[in-house]
Amino acid sequence: MDEEHSHASVDYESIPNRSNWGEEEAPVVEAINKVVDGGIWLNLAAGDGRFNNNLLARAAKVIAADNDERALNKLLRLAPVELKNRLEIEIFNITAPLPYPDSCFDGCFCTATLYIFEPASVKFMVSEIIRVGRPGSAIIVDFRTDIRRVLPDGTLYIYPEEYSYNMCEGRTLIEQCFAGQSYEISRYEKLPAPRTIGTISYIYESQCLLITARVKK
Ligand SMILES: C[S@@+](CC[C@H](N)C(=O)[O-])C[C@H]1O[C@@H](n2cnc3c(N)ncnc32)[C@H](O)[C@@H]1O
C-alpha cells in the first residue's frame, strides 16, 4: 500500500468540509443520477465521502465501507442530518472476500480505488462486487489510468507500490473483469489540479474509465 492510500498519511481534517480526494467528477455524478433509484447500495472504499451524499440522496440505504475508520468518520460527519438514517458504515479490507452473502445488494459503487491494485486483485474485487449484487443490480465503478503527479520542481512523483496502468492495459483488464456481464465503458479525463496528500503536494491528472454494468447471473 503506497503512502497516498495508506491510513497514516492522509490528514482528513486538513480539509474539514469536503473530500481530500478532490471534486466529484461530473460523469460519475451523472451516472449516479441515471442509475441509482432506491435500493440498498454498497459504497466500497468510500473514503471521506466523495459521492456518498449523491448516493444517499437516491438510494434507500447506503453501506459505506473502507478500511480507514478516520475517513468513514468524516464521511459520516459530512452526511446530511436528514439522510443519516439511510447510512451505515463498515470497516473492512476490500481485497478480501466481501463480508456479505451472494446477491444481497441492489447496487455497488467504487471509485478511485481499483486502479491501486495489481490485476489479479482487481479481478478478484470485481468478482466479489458481482457476487454480492442481485441479478439485474447495478454497478458503477471507475478505473484510473495514465496517472501523473507533477511535483513543484517539475519531476514526476511515483508511488512505488501503486500499480500504474496505461489506458490500453486498464481497458483490457476491465473487459476481462466484466466479461459475461452487461456493461458500458465511457472515458473521461481528470484535468490537472493541485492536491496535497500528507506532506506531498503535486499537480494530479489522469485518464478515467467509467464502467456502468448490470449483474448477470
Ligand atoms: C483515493 S481514495 C478514494 C475514496 C473514494 N472512493 C473517492 O472516490 O473519493 C481510496 C480509498 O480506498 C481505501 N482503501 C485503500 N485500500 C483499501 C483496502 N484494501 N480495503 C478497503 N479500503 C481501502 C482508502 O482508505 C481510501 O479511502
The ligand as an ORCA input file, in Angstrom:
! r2SCAN-3c Opt
* xyz 0 1
  C      -8.257      7.548     -3.444
  S      -9.339      7.130     -2.137
  C     -10.928      7.144     -2.967
  C     -12.059      7.309     -1.997
  C     -13.439      7.453     -2.654
  N     -13.909      6.231     -3.253
  C     -13.438      8.580     -3.662
  O     -13.709      8.357     -4.851
  O     -13.150      9.701     -3.228
  C      -9.008      5.377     -1.933
  C      -9.764      4.801     -0.745
  O      -9.544      3.387     -0.733
  C      -9.401      2.988      0.606
  N      -8.679      1.725      0.577
  C      -7.442      1.501      0.094
  N      -7.130      0.207      0.222
  C      -8.193     -0.411      0.795
  C      -8.467     -1.738      1.180
  N      -7.572     -2.723      0.986
  N      -9.666     -2.010      1.752
  C     -10.589     -1.036      1.936
  N     -10.381      0.255      1.581
  C      -9.194      0.562      1.020
  C      -8.612      4.121      1.250
  O      -8.730      4.115      2.657
  C      -9.284      5.329      0.599
  O     -10.382      5.760      1.354
*
